[in-house]
């Protein structure tokens, strides 16, 4: 077989499609292979560049292929789709991945190590539990409203009022509804305990990681944001600069320009919505406290808030924090607070 310089793999659960090209970009391999035979095939292959879409299982395969001396690149699926020339199938997808990876200006996704994967798993499970708690709270409030009982917004308010409602024998709750509310209350308490357990895990990760502690020195970044940022920035050289990292998180404006006229829209919202949300919520807390401060950073925030409004100011600060965080990790520096 002629030497393959670039191999595109369309990964799946069991059947994988391979498309390999030589240094002249001529196709010299089109092969379908089963999962059980993939590692053996890659191990016998001369070191080359392997490209895949950044989807489920991609990071695992990337780590495995790198053990055999290959260079692995992961591409966001949205950048591969334009290269699919005709009807979609596995062979066309593998070919599109190869063509996308060969472009000199293509952007690639950082490969996650096992430690980064562990931390993100903790965050994802906690995020799911928080979502379940929110859904449960909304359901309880909605059900009680049908009995003329209205509870203020907030988990703390619900816990307090629901206990009082269950103890009140004069309200309109029927025996069946009172029993159901007891069960829902117990479910809410159980979810709260589980979320606290994951908060403790994240806190322990934060305390044992010097990089996380360094990132948390930036206003608006706490243990949740710091631990997630540390996983994404495990290799900061993947990003050209801080603006590239902010764009990776979807914190820069979308652009729709033509004929020399520049039109900037809302933020692109690309990348990890969970991490972007953490940065923006952290920025909201900073903006709330900036009203009583007079340092340069707070003055800039207050002036921007007056000109552009609350939400735009929060996004601007989240963008700024993303750039700062990238610089701290890439240049191995400490954060200097504004005077």
VEXRO-91540 format. One record per residue: x, y, z of N, C-alpha, C in turn. Coordinates in steps of 0.02 Angstrom, whole numbers, plus 32768, in hexadecimal, padded with zeros to 4 digits. Layout:
BEGIN
XYZXYZXYZ...
END
This chain:
BEGIN
802A7FC48000800080008000802B803E8000801880717FD7803C80B07FD6803380D38019806380FE80298062811E806B8028814F80718001814680A57FC9817380B37FE381AC80DE7FD581E980C97FEA822380F07FB18240811A7F73823881027F38825181257F00821E81207EE6820B815A7EB181D8815D7E7481F6817F7E3D81F7815C7DFE820D81797DD481D2818F7DB981D581CC7D92819D81E77D4E81B681FC7D1B819881E07CD681A581F67CC58171822A7CC58186826A7CBD815682A07C74814882AE7C67810D82C97C2380F882DA7C2880C783157BF380A383237BF5807283597C1A803383457C0C8019830A7C297FD982F57C4F7FDC82B37C35800182827C538002823F7C71804782327CB2804882207CD6808682147CE9808A81CA7CE680C581AF7CF880D081697D3980F881677D6A80DF81407DAC80FE813A7DB5811A80F47DD6815480F17DE6817380B07E2D819080B77E5D817280947EA2818780997EBC81A680597EE681DA805F7F0581FA80257F5081FE802F7F7582047FF67FBD820C7FFA7FCF82567FFB801082667FF5802682AB7FF9800D82D67FC07FF882B57F897FDC82D97F507F9082E07F557F7482CB7F8D7F2B82CE7F9A7F04829F7F6D7F25826B7F537F0382387F2C7EE982017F5A7EAB81EC7F507E8E81B87F7A7EAF81757F6C7ECC81567FA07EEC81157F977ECE80E07FC67E9D80F57FEF7E7D80C5801C7E3480D980267E0880A980197DC180B080297DAC806D80477DA1806E80897D98802E80AB7D65803380E27D3C7FFE80E87D0D7FF8811F7D2A7FC5814F7D2A7FD581907D4A7FA981C07D207FA782007D217F6D82217CFA7F64825E7D227F7C829B7CFE7F8B82CF7D1C7FA7830B7D537F7A83277D487F3983277D787F0A83447DBA7F08831D7DB97F1E82DE7DF67F1B82B57E177F5F82AC7DF97F9482C57E127FD782B67E577FE482D57E5F7FD683167E9F7FE483367ED87FBC83167ECC7F7E83047EFF7F5682E47F147F7482A27EE47F8D827B7EF37FAC823B7F1C7FEC82457F08801582757F2B805482817F728047829C7F7A801282C57FBC800282E07FED7FEE82A97FD57FCF827580007FB9823E800A7FEF82097FEC802982147FF0805F81E4802C808C81F4805080A281C0808880D081CB806E811181E9809581328214807E816F8234806481A28202802881BB820D800981EB81E17FDA821782097FB7824381E77F85826E82087F40824D82017F1E824682397EDB822882397EA9825D824D7E75826682257E42829882337DFF8277823F7DDA8293826F7D97827A827F7D6B82B482937D2A82A8828F7CFC82DA82AA7CFD82D782F67CF5831083167CF38313835F7CAD830083767CA182BF837E7C5F82A683927C69827183C87C35824E83DA7C39821C840F7C6D81E684027C9C81DE84317CD081AC842A7D0F81C584087D0D820183EA7D46821983C37D84822383EF7D7B823C842B7DB5824984567DD58208846D7DAD81D584787DC9819484897DF4817984517DD9817A84147DFF816183DA7E3D818B83CE7E3881CC83D97E7281F783D07EAB81E383FE7E9A81D5843D7ECE81C1846D7EED817E84597EC4815184407EDD810F842C7F0B811583EF7EF7813D83BE7F1F814383817F628166838F7F61819583BD7F9F81B983CE7FD3818C83ED7FBD8156840D7FED8126842A8017810483F57FFE810183B7802380E18380804C81138358805281508372807D81818351805B81AB831C801981A683177FF581CD82E57FE4821383007FDE824282D37FC5828582E47F79828682D97F548297830C7F0A829483087EEE82DB830B7EBE82E782DF7E9B832882DD7E50831C82DE7E2E834183097DE6833C830E7DC7837C82F27D94837482C87D7483AC82A77D2B83B082BD7D1483ED82C97CCE83F682D97CA383E1829E7C6D83BC82A97C4283A482727C2983DB82447C1E8418825F7C04844F82367C37846482017C788456820D7CAB846881DC7CB5843081A87C9B83F581B77CA283BD81887C6983BD81567C2E83D0816C7BF183CB81427BF883EC80FE7C17842880F87C1C844880B57C45841F80837C6D83EF809A7C9883C9806D7C77838880547C3A837A806D7C15834080547BF8835380107C1183347FDA7C02834B7F977BBC83377F807BA582FD7F947B6682E47F7A7B3F82C37FB37B18828F7FA37AEF826F7FD67B19825780117AFC825B804C7B21824880887B2481FC80917B6181E280997B6C819E80AF7BB0819B80D07BC2816280ED7C00815D81127C3D816B80E77C3E815280AA7C77815D807E7C8081A7806E7C4981C9805F7C4C821180507C608239808E7C49822380C87C5C824681067CA6824081137CC28204810A7D0A81F981157D33822380E47D1C822780A67D3F824F80757D3B829980877D0182B0809F7CFA82F680B37D26830780EE7D2D82D9811D7D5982E481567DA282ED813F7DB682C381107DFA82C780F57E06830B80D37DD6831F80AA7DDD835F80877DDD839A80B77DB2839880E97DB083CE811A7DF283D381417E0D839A81547E4C8399817B7E8783B281527E8383AD81107EBB83C180E57EBD840D80DB7E89843180EE7E88847980E57EB7849B81167EE284C880FE7F1484E7812B7EF6851481617EBA852F81547E9C855C81857E66853A81AF7E6484F881AE7E3184D481D47E3E84DA821F7E0984DF82467E0E84E3828F7DFE849E82AC7E25848C82DF7E1D844982FC7E09844E83457DEC8418835D7DD4841483A27E0A83F583CE7E188411840A7E4A83F384367E3783AC844B7E688381844F7E5D833B84637E5F833784AF7E2C831884CC7E27831385157E4D82D6852E7E7482E085637E9482A885857E63828785B57E79825185D47E4D822C86027E398257863E7E69827E865A7E5982A886947E2682DD86827E2F82FC86487DFF832E86327DBA830F86277DBA82D2860D7D7B82AF86027D5882A286447D7F828E86787D62828186BA7D4082BF86D77D6482F886D37D49833686EF7D0A834A86CB7D0A834486897CD0835886637C94832A86717CA382EA867E7C6D82BC86907C4A82D186D07C7282E787027C55830087417C28833C87337C3F836987097C1783A486F97BD8839286D47BDC836386A57BA28351867D7B6C833186A87B81830686D77B5082E587027B30831987307B598346874B7B3D837B87767B0D83A7874E7B1E83B787107AF283E086E67AAF83BD86DC7AB1837B86D27A72835686C97A48835887097A68835087427A43835287817A248396878E7A4883CB877E7A2D840F878679F18418875879F683FE871A79BD840286EC798183DC8706798D83A287237955837B873F793583A0877A795F83C087A3794483E687DC791A842187C4793184438790790A847B877478C78464875978C9842B8735788A8410871A785B83FC8752787683DE8787784C83C987BF782E840587E37856843987ED783D8475880E7804849587E6780E849987A477DA84B6877A779A848C877B77A2844A877D7767841F877F7741842887C17765842C87F8774484348839771E8477883B773F84AC8823771F84EE882476E184EE87F776E684CB87BD76AD84C88790767384A187AD7682846987CD764D843F87EA762A8463882376518485884E763384A78887760A84E38872761C8501883975F5853A882175AD8527881175A284E787FE755E84CF87EF753484C9882E755484CD8869753084CA88A87530850F88CA7541854288A37540858788BE757C859888E875B1857188E575ED857E890D7625859588DF763C85D288E7767085EF88BD76B085F788E676E785DD88CD772785DF88F07757860C88C9777C863988EB77AC866488C877E2863B88A47801865A887278358638884C7872862B8877789285F2886C78D085E1889078CA85A088B57902857A88B57902853988D678FC85418921791F8571893E791D857C898678D6858E899D78B585B98976787185CC8988784285908985784C856689537820852C894B782984FB8986786784EE8998787384C089D0785184D98A10785985198A1D783C85368A5977F085358A5877D3854C8A21778B85528A1D7769850D8A17778984DE89F3776A849D89EA776384798A2D7795847F8A57779184608A997759847F8AC2775284C28ABE771D84E48AE276D884D08AC776D484C88A85769484B68A65767E84708A7B76AE84428A7F769E83FE8A94768883FA8ADC76A184288B04768F84298B4B764D844E8B58763684738B2575F8849A8B2C75BC846E8B19759284618B49755884368B3C751B845D8B24752184A08B2074E884C98B0D74E684DA8AC3751B84C98A9E751A84DA8A5674EF84A88A3074E984B189EF74BC848989C674DB844989AB7515843689C3753483F989AA750C83BC89BF74FF8390899074DC8352899E750D832089BC74F582EA89DB752382B889F67551829B89C175368290898475618274894F759882A5893C758682E6893475B88317892075EA8323895875D3831F89967601832889CE763482EF89CF761E82B389BF764C827A89BC767E82828982766482998949769082A4891076C582DA891F76B0830F894176DF834489537715832C8983770182FF89AF773482E289DC776982BC89B477528296898377818270895977AD82A08931779082D5891577B6830588EE77E8832A891A77D5833989577802835A8986783F832E8995783182EE89A2786982BF89AF789782BA8972787982BA893678A182B688F878CD82F588F178B1832E890378D6836D88FF7911836D893079068355896C793B8352899E797283228987795F82EA896A799182BA895179BC82D8891A799C82FC88EB79C2831C88B679F2835188D279DB837689037A0583AA89227A43838B89427A3A835289627A73833089827AA58317894D7A8B82FC89167AB782E388E17ADF831C88C17ABD835588B77AE0838F889A7B1783A788C97B0A83A6890A7B3E83BA893A7B7A838B89387B6D834B892E7BA3831B89297BD0832A88ED7BB2833C88B57BD9834D887A7BFC839088827BDD83BD88A77BFF83FD88B77C3E83F188DF7C3B83C1890E7C7683B089367CAC8391890B7C99836688DB7CCA834888AE7CEE837D88867CC783AC886C7CE583E288447D12840D88707CFD841988AD7D26844188DC7D68841E88EA7D6683DC88F27DA483B688FF7DD283B888C27DB683B388867DDE83B888497DFE83FD88457DD7843088567DF0847588537E2A847F88847E23846588C17E57846F88F37E97844988E47E92841388BF7ECD83EA88B07EEF83FE886F7ED48430884C7EEF8443880B7F07848C880E7F498498880A7F6484DC880D7F4B850887D37F4184EB87997F29851287607EE3852E876D7EB98504878A7E74851A879B7E76855387CD7EA1854E87FE7EA6858388317EBF85C388137EEC85BE87E27F0685FA87C07ECF861B87977EA785F387757E71860F874C7E3B862F87777E30861487B37DFB862F87DE7E0C867387FC7E4A868A87F27E5D86CC88097E3D870387DE7E2586F087A37E03872087777DBC872A87917DA7876A87967D63877887AE7D2F875A877E7D008735879A7CCC871687717CD986CD87627D1086B2877B7D1F866B876F7D27864987B37CFD861687BE7CFF85F087FC7D1485A887EF7D0B857C88207D20853688177D00851487DB7CC0852087CE7C9F850087957CBF851687537CC58557874A7CE28571870C7D2C855E87067D508562873D7D988555873B7DA7850D87287D8284DE87447D90849787357D7F848786EC7D4984A486D27D378499868C7D6A84BA865D7D7F84F6866D7DAF851986447DF284F586427E0584D8867B7E4584B3867E7E448477864F7E0A845786487E06841D861B7E0A843385D27DE8846A85C17DE88481857C7E2D849D85687E4F84BC85997E9084DB858C7ECA84AE85A07EC0846D859F7EF7843F85B07F318448857F7F21845C85417F54846C850E7F4184AF84EF7F5784E7850D7F43852984F47F5E853984AF7F92851584987FAF852384567F7F8512841D7F4A84EE842C7F1884DE83F87EF8851F83DF7EF58551840B7ED6859283FA7F0D85C483EA7F0385EB83B47F36861B839F7F3F865283D27F09866983EF7F0C86A0841F7ECC869F84497EC686D184757E8C86D484A07E4B86E0847B7E4E870684457E118711841E7DF986D183FD7E2986A983E57E17866983C77DF4863D83FB7E0C863E84397DED8616846E7DA78630847E7D9E867284807D5C868F848C7D2C867D84537D46867C84157D1C866883DC7D0A861E83E17D3885F583F97D2C85AD84027CF285A284337CEB85CF84647CB585C984957C7585EB847F7C75860A84437C39862A842A7C2B866E844A7C5F869084627C5686D084847C66870C84587C6A870384177C76873A83E97C3A874283BA7C31877D839D7BF5878883727BF7875E83337BBB874A831D7BB4872D82DB7BBA876582A87BD58754826E7BDE8787823B7BB8877481FB7B9687A681DF7B72879C81A07B8187D981757BBD87D881577BD5881281327BD9880280E87BCE883680BF7BD0882E80777BDA887280567BFE8872801D7C0788B07FF97C2C88E5801F7C5988D0804B7C7F890080727C5A891D80AE7C1B890980B77BF4892080F07BF588EC81277C0C890181617C1388D281997BD488D481C57BB8889981D07B7D889381FB7B8B885F82317B8C8875826F7B97884982A87B55883B82CB7B4887FC82D97B0A87E682F87B1787D483417AEC87AB835E7AF7879383A37B30876183A47B41874A83E07B7A871C83E67B6B86DB83C17BA086BA83AB7B98867F83817B7D864283A67B88863F83E87B71860784127B8C85C483FA7BC885C483DF7BE8858683CC7C0C856884087C23852B84017C4A850C84367C1F84F2846F7C3E84EF84A97C1F84D184E37BEF850385047BAE84F784FE7B7C8525851A7B7F852585677B9284EC85857B9684E885CE7BCD851685E87C09851385CB7C40853D85E17C32858685D27C14859485997C0385D985887BD285F585BB7BA285CB85CF7B7285E186017B9285F086457BC385C686597BE685D286987C0B861586977C2B8624865F7C518663865A7C22869F865B7BE9869A863A7BB986D286397B9886DB867D7B8786A5869E7B6986AB86E17B9C86C887137BDB86B4870C7C0F86D187367C16871B87297C10872F86EA7C14877686D87BD9879D86F77B9F877F86FA7B6587A087187B7387B087627B93878187857BA2878D87CC7BD487C687D37C0687C887A67C3887FE87A97C178842879C7BEB884487697BCA888387577B9E889C87907B7E886E87B37B53888187EB7B7B88A388237BB88889882F7BE288A688647C0A88E3884D7C0F88EC880C7C38892487F17C17896787FE7BD68968880C7BB389A888157BCF89D0884F7BEB89AD88817C0489D088BD7C5089D688BD7C7189C688837CBA89C988807CD08A0088507D0F8A1688597D298A4D88307D6A8A3B880D7D8089FD880F7DBD89EA87EB7DB189EE87A07DE789E887797DE389F187307DB489BE87107DB9897F87267D8F894B87097D45895887177D36896B87557CF0897887687CD689B787457D0189EA873E7CEC8A26871B7CDC8A1786D27D0689EE86B27CF989DB866C7CB789B586677CAA898886957C6C896286947C2F898F869D7C3389BE86CD7BFA89EA86DA7BEB8A17869E7C208A31867F7C178A5C86447BF98A33860A7C1389F786007BF989CC85CB7BB189B985D77BA089AE86167B5C899C86297B2C89D486187B408A1186237B168A4B86137B0C8A5385C87B418A4585A27B3D8A4E85597B1A8A1585367B2A89D685497B15899C85237AE2897085457AD7897A85857AA6895185A87AC6891785CE7A9D88F885F87AB688C586277AD0888686047AA7886A85D77ABA882A85B87AF88830858D7AFC886585657B37886E853B7B76887785657B6F889A859C7BA888A485C97BC0886285E67B91883785F97BA387F586157BC987CB85E17BB187CC85A37BD287A5856E7C1787C285607C1D880585617C5E882585557C908811858A7C79880F85C97CA687FC85FF7CB987B285FB7C88878885E87C97874185DF7CCB873785A87CC5875D85727CF5875B853B7D3A877185557D3C87A6857A7D7B87BF85967D9B878C85C57D72876D85EF7D8C873A861D7DA886FE85F87D8786EA85C17DA086B285997DE586C2857D7DEE86FF85657E2F8713854A7E65871485807E51872E85BB7E81873185F37E9686EB86087E6586BE860D7E73867A86227EA3865885F27E97866185B17EC48643857F7F0B865E85897F12869E85947F5586BC859C7F7786A185DB7F51869986117F6E8680864F7F8B863A86467F66861086227F7D85CA86197FB485C785E37FAB85E985AC7FDA85E58574801E86038587801C863A85AE805A865C85BF8072864D8606804C86228629805E860E866D8069864B869A80388676869C803C86B386C4800686B386FA800C86E187287FDA86EA875C7FAE8726874C7F72872587647F43875B87557F52879787827F5187D287637F5C881087887F1A883787897F01884187C57EC0886487CB7EC788AE87BA7E9288CA879F7E928911878D7E96893D87CB7EBD897387C57EC689A087FE7E8A89CF8805
END
